[in-house]
Amino acid sequence: MWNEPYLETCCRSALHRLTLVQAAGRPAGLKDGPCLERLEGMGLARLRSDGRFEITEAGVARHASEILKRAAA
C-alpha cells in the first residue's frame, strides 16, 4: 500500500539535486527554494546553520525508492 505523500515533479528534481551536491548542500533562495522547504517539512531535507539544505537519511531512502527505483534495504 502506498502511504507516502506525493512528490511533484519539481520537488522530485530538487530531491535529486540534493543528492548531486552531496555535502556542499543547496543554498536557500534559489528557484527550487519552495520545493526544498516542502522537502524539509516532509523530513526529506534539512536546513543547516549555514543556510544550505542537505538531504536527510529519509530523503536518501525516498530518492532510492522513487527516483532510482531501488528497493529499500
C-alpha positions, 0 to 999 in steps of 0.5 A: 500500500502506498502511504507516502505523500506525493512528490511533484515533479519539481520537488522530485528534481530538487530531491535529486539535486540534493543528492548531486551536491552531496555535502556542499548542500543547496543554498536557500533562495534559489528557484527550487527554494519552495520545493526544498522547504516542502522537502524539509517539512516532509523530513526529506531535507534539512536546513543547516546553520549555514543556510544550505539544505542537505538531504536527510537519511529519509530523503536518501531512502525516498530518492532510492525508492522513487527516483532510482527505483531501488528497493529499500534495504 
